[in-house]
Amino acid sequence: MKSEQVKGAVEKVAGKAQGFLGDLTGDERLQAEGVARQAAGQLQQTYGDALDTVGDFAKQKPLATVAIVAGVGLLLGLLLRRR
């Protein structure tokens, strides 16, 4: 696991605990913050997974990665030139 994935997992657990505490105390605001924190943790964990996937692809196929980046750069250049 990389750092983004670990941070996301920790944030999810913290959000779950915060939501549980909100349930116990009946504090709706605390419950909502816990749910939001869980969602943010899941998003961060998914971002870490995506970074891993892209990194693995770049290591396995460096020429394809360079071609993709060049193509995206060319398209962006053409789009920005029209303005």
trRosetta pair geometry for C-beta under 8 A, 3 or more apart (Angstrom, degrees):
i j d omega theta_ij theta_ji phi_ij phi_ji
1 5 4.4 -127 -164 92 93 128
1 6 5.3 115 132 -58 121 86
1 9 7.5 -20 -165 -6 151 140
1 48 7.6 32 -168 147 78 141
2 5 5.2 92 55 12 68 105
2 6 7.1 -134 101 -6 33 93
2 48 5.3 -172 71 -166 105 109
2 51 6.8 -100 74 90 158 121
2 52 6.1 -171 -4 -72 130 103
3 6 5.6 -57 -145 38 33 111
3 7 6.1 33 158 -19 68 106
3 48 7.4 -155 77 -119 45 125
4 7 5.8 -52 -144 38 30 111
4 8 6.2 32 155 -20 63 108
4 44 5.9 -143 -177 171 83 83
4 45 7.3 161 136 -107 77 30
4 47 5.6 -98 167 96 137 95
4 48 3.1 -180 96 -84 102 101
4 51 6.2 86 37 25 149 142
5 8 5.7 -55 -148 37 29 113
5 9 6.4 30 154 -19 64 105
5 44 8.0 173 -99 129 25 79
5 45 5.3 65 -138 -141 59 70
5 48 3.5 -158 -53 116 71 151
5 49 6.5 93 -93 -53 111 67
5 52 7.5 16 -42 -34 130 129
6 9 5.8 -54 -147 35 31 110
6 10 6.3 30 154 -18 65 106
6 48 7.8 158 7 -128 53 168
7 10 5.8 -55 -148 37 30 111
7 11 6.2 31 154 -20 65 108
7 41 7.9 -146 130 -134 61 77
7 44 5.7 -81 101 147 98 139
7 48 7.7 153 44 -56 90 137
8 11 5.6 -55 -146 37 31 111
8 12 6.4 34 154 -22 65 104
8 41 4.8 125 -170 -176 59 62
8 42 6.7 107 -179 -93 111 10
8 43 7.2 -151 -129 71 118 43
8 44 3.5 -171 -89 92 97 92
8 45 2.9 -168 118 -53 145 73
8 46 7.4 177 -154 4 162 53
8 47 7.3 163 -67 41 139 90
8 48 5.9 -140 1 3 132 126
9 12 5.7 -51 -150 32 31 113
9 13 6.6 29 154 -16 64 104
9 41 6.8 126 -77 177 7 113
9 45 5.8 93 -51 -95 65 125
10 13 5.9 -56 -151 37 32 109
10 14 6.2 30 152 -18 66 108
10 41 7.2 -147 73 -133 45 122
11 14 5.6 -54 -144 39 32 112
11 15 6.2 34 154 -21 65 106
11 37 6.0 -138 176 173 86 84
11 38 7.6 165 131 -108 78 27
11 40 5.9 -87 154 98 139 92
11 41 3.1 -173 95 -93 96 101
11 44 6.1 66 34 38 145 140
12 15 5.7 -56 -148 37 29 112
12 16 6.4 31 153 -21 64 105
12 37 7.8 167 -105 129 27 77
12 38 5.2 61 -140 -142 64 66
12 41 3.4 -163 -51 114 66 142
12 42 5.9 87 -91 -55 117 68
12 45 6.8 -11 -30 -25 128 137
13 16 5.6 -52 -148 34 32 113
13 17 6.4 31 153 -17 64 105
13 41 7.6 -172 9 -165 52 166
14 17 5.7 -54 -149 38 32 110
14 18 6.2 33 152 -20 65 107
14 37 6.1 -86 100 150 92 136
14 41 7.3 156 44 -67 89 142
15 18 5.5 -53 -143 37 32 112
15 19 6.2 32 156 -18 65 105
15 33 7.9 -142 -135 131 80 61
15 34 4.9 128 -176 -170 63 58
15 35 6.9 124 175 -82 113 7
15 36 7.2 -145 -136 74 123 43
15 37 3.1 -173 -96 96 102 95
15 38 3.4 -163 112 -52 140 65
15 39 7.5 -166 -171 9 166 52
15 40 7.3 155 -67 43 143 89
15 41 5.7 -145 1 -1 129 129
16 19 5.8 -54 -148 37 29 110
16 20 6.3 31 152 -20 63 107
16 34 6.8 105 -97 -180 10 109
16 38 5.8 86 -56 -92 68 118
17 20 5.6 -54 -147 36 31 113
17 21 6.3 33 153 -20 65 104
17 34 7.4 -147 73 -132 40 118
18 21 5.7 -51 -148 35 31 112
18 22 6.5 34 150 -20 62 105
18 30 6.2 -138 172 178 84 84
18 33 5.9 -81 147 102 135 95
18 34 3.5 -172 96 -94 90 94
18 37 5.9 55 43 39 144 147
19 22 5.4 -53 -150 36 34 115
19 23 6.5 39 149 -23 65 100
19 30 7.5 165 -108 134 32 75
19 31 5.3 63 -143 -144 70 58
19 33 7.9 -164 -74 77 68 60
19 34 2.8 -173 -55 119 71 144
19 35 5.7 90 -95 -50 128 64
19 37 7.9 -155 -37 49 94 105
19 38 6.8 -17 -22 -28 135 127
20 23 5.5 -48 -151 31 35 115
20 24 6.5 34 151 -19 65 103
20 34 7.2 178 3 -156 51 161
21 24 5.7 -52 -149 35 34 112
21 25 6.3 12 159 -1 67 111
21 27 7.8 -13 123 45 78 118
21 30 6.1 -84 97 155 92 135
21 34 7.4 163 42 -71 85 139
22 25 6.2 -66 -139 50 28 96
22 26 7.7 -107 170 66 56 6
22 27 4.7 -100 -140 74 75 86
22 28 7.0 98 179 -108 117 11
22 29 7.4 -148 -130 74 124 44
22 30 3.3 -176 -93 100 103 96
22 31 3.4 -166 123 -58 141 64
22 32 7.6 -168 -165 8 167 50
22 33 7.4 154 -62 45 143 88
22 34 5.6 -143 6 -4 129 131
23 26 7.7 24 -177 -71 25 36
23 31 6.2 94 -56 -98 63 111
25 30 6.7 33 62 48 123 152
27 30 3.9 47 103 16 119 116
27 31 6.5 166 95 -16 63 83
28 31 5.4 -52 -148 35 36 116
28 32 6.3 36 154 -19 68 104
29 32 5.8 -54 -148 37 31 110
29 33 6.3 31 153 -18 64 106
30 33 5.7 -52 -145 37 32 112
30 34 6.4 37 153 -23 63 105
31 34 5.7 -56 -153 33 30 114
31 35 6.6 28 152 -17 65 104
32 35 5.7 -51 -149 35 34 110
32 36 6.3 32 153 -17 65 107
33 36 5.6 -55 -146 40 32 111
33 37 6.1 34 154 -21 66 107
34 37 5.7 -54 -144 36 29 111
34 38 6.4 33 154 -21 63 104
35 38 5.7 -52 -150 33 31 113
35 39 6.5 31 152 -18 64 105
36 39 5.7 -54 -149 36 33 112
36 40 6.4 33 152 -19 65 105
37 40 5.6 -51 -146 36 33 112
37 41 6.4 36 152 -21 64 105
38 41 5.6 -56 -151 36 31 113
38 42 6.5 31 152 -20 65 104
39 42 5.7 -52 -149 34 32 112
39 43 6.4 34 152 -19 64 105
40 43 5.6 -53 -149 36 33 114
40 44 6.3 32 153 -18 65 106
41 44 5.7 -54 -146 37 31 110
41 45 6.2 31 154 -19 65 107
42 45 5.7 -56 -147 37 31 112
42 46 6.3 31 154 -19 65 106
43 46 5.8 -55 -147 37 29 111
43 47 6.4 35 151 -22 63 105
44 47 5.5 -49 -149 33 33 116
44 48 6.6 37 151 -20 63 102
45 48 5.6 -50 -153 33 34 114
45 49 6.6 37 148 -20 63 102
46 49 5.4 -49 -150 33 36 115
46 50 6.5 38 150 -20 65 103
47 50 5.7 -53 -150 35 32 112
47 51 6.5 35 151 -20 64 104
48 51 5.6 -51 -148 34 33 113
48 52 6.5 38 152 -21 63 103
49 52 5.6 -54 -154 33 32 115
49 53 6.5 32 151 -20 65 105
50 53 5.7 -53 -148 35 33 112
50 54 6.3 30 155 -15 66 106
51 54 5.9 -56 -146 39 30 108
51 55 6.1 31 156 -19 65 110
52 55 5.7 -59 -147 39 27 112
52 56 6.3 27 157 -19 65 107
53 56 5.9 -54 -147 35 28 110
53 57 6.4 29 154 -18 63 107
54 57 5.7 -55 -149 36 31 112
54 58 6.3 31 154 -20 65 107
55 58 5.7 -55 -146 36 31 111
55 59 6.4 28 155 -17 64 106
56 59 5.8 -57 -149 37 31 110
56 60 6.2 21 157 -12 67 111
57 60 6.0 -63 -143 43 28 104
57 61 6.0 -35 178 40 67 103
57 64 7.8 -85 166 89 95 119
57 65 6.7 138 124 -78 89 107
58 61 7.3 -80 -124 65 17 63
58 62 6.4 51 178 -101 61 61
58 65 4.4 72 -121 -98 74 159
59 62 7.3 2 -139 -62 17 87
61 64 4.0 -6 149 32 118 120
61 65 6.1 137 102 -25 77 87
62 65 5.5 -55 -149 35 34 116
62 66 6.4 34 155 -19 67 102
63 66 5.7 -50 -148 35 34 110
63 67 6.4 34 152 -18 65 106
64 67 5.6 -54 -148 38 33 113
64 68 6.3 35 153 -21 66 105
65 68 5.8 -53 -147 35 30 110
65 69 6.3 26 156 -15 64 107
66 69 5.9 -57 -146 40 30 109
66 70 6.2 31 155 -20 65 108
67 70 5.7 -55 -145 38 29 112
67 71 6.3 31 155 -20 63 107
68 71 5.7 -55 -149 36 30 112
68 72 6.4 27 155 -16 65 106
69 72 5.8 -53 -146 38 31 110
69 73 6.3 33 154 -19 64 108
70 73 5.7 -56 -148 39 30 113
70 74 6.3 33 153 -22 65 105
71 74 5.7 -52 -147 33 31 112
71 75 6.4 29 155 -16 64 105
72 75 5.8 -54 -148 38 32 111
72 76 6.3 31 154 -17 65 107
73 76 5.8 -55 -145 39 30 110
73 77 6.2 34 155 -21 64 107
74 77 5.7 -56 -149 36 29 114
74 78 6.5 27 154 -17 64 105
75 78 5.8 -55 -149 37 31 109
75 79 6.3 28 156 -16 65 109
76 79 5.8 -57 -145 40 31 110
76 80 6.1 22 160 -13 67 111
77 80 6.1 -60 -140 42 26 104
77 81 6.1 31 159 -27 63 110
78 81 5.8 -54 -144 30 27 114
78 82 7.0 33 158 -26 59 103
79 82 6.2 -55 -162 22 31 113
79 83 8.0 34 148 -26 58 98
80 83 6.1 -45 -166 13 44 115
